[in-house]
Amino acid sequence: MKLGIIGAGSVGEIVAYTSALRGIATDVILNDIIKEKAISQAIDLNDGRPFYPKDVKFRAGEYEDMKDRDVVVVCTGKIPEKDRLQELEGNKREVANFTKRIVNAGFKGIFVVVTNPVDIITYEIYKVSGFDEKRVIGSGTALDSARLEVIIANKLGISPKSINATVLGEHGESQFVPWSQVKIDSLTIDMYEEIHPELFENFNRDEIEDETRRRGWDIFTGKGSTQYGIANTVNNIIQAIANDEKIVLKGSCLLSGEYGLKDLYISTPIKIGKDGIEEKLELSLTDKEMGRLKETADVIKKHIKVLDL
């Protein structure tokens, strides 16, 4: 796979490195507004070539060099101090500019978007690029869902691989956990609690939801960026495209009537294959959960207007 990465900072470098460690990409171009950073990252990553499971070449390049990429990952920007939505004003012009340049150069692949606020920036790239919606994918709440699974696993003393949990809505402060969708293998979490009530004595759902929402900020406060969770999240998407895996994962996609919502990017389970998003899956939510989904959708819609597309 030929991979392009826009933004060679803390997220972009680990996305590139993880793609090499997992043997997904064979040819990676890194781009950064600071050209020396992209060049240095490429040199450093190339020094690891003898150790990757497959040979992969890294180099720095311009937006126009992305024309032959299969996937371009957009991970520019920096997490603000309080709210991911604060990034919108600074990012929207830069995103519109490089999206046009990449598309005008002849890019025919798939955009995978990480830049925050991810639901809104993904919508912007969809509109500016003119691409079919299936070829513009946002990382959305895929990382938040993984974080939730880890937190629940730690509380219950089981592997996160045995948990299927979902965070819905904005990848941001209005996200929420639909507890009706949380499963321990094939058991709903309510069923599992009936079997092991002793494990749930200190299991506070509101606190777990808050911890999931806050987890990214806690990481950012301590080290200045999140890296490993998002890198593996993005590479799950890239790998599904590269291998036509038809995997179902959480991601930000354009809704066209699902949940009664349309013309916005928001997270729901999606099936991903070689052509991008192949199917959007609508969950059966409780009335309370539907109400919370509408609330977070309103937050996204409000900020989409700022794009003025």
ABEGO torsion letter per residue (X at the ends): XBBBBBEABAAAAAAAAAAAAAGABABBBBBBABAAAAAAAAAAAAAAAAABABBBBBBBBBAAAAAABABBBBABEBBBAABAAAAAAAAAAAAAAAAAAAAAAGBABBBBBABOBAAAAAAAAAAAAGBBAAABBBAEAAAAAAAAAAAAAAAAGBBAAABBBBBBEBBEAABBBBAAABBBEABBAAAAAAABAAAAAABBAAAAAAAAAAAAAAAAAAAGBBAAAAAAAAAAAAAAAAAGAGBBBBBBBBBAGBGGBBGBBBBBBBBBBAAEBABBBBBBBBAAAAAAAAAAAAAAAAAAAAAGX
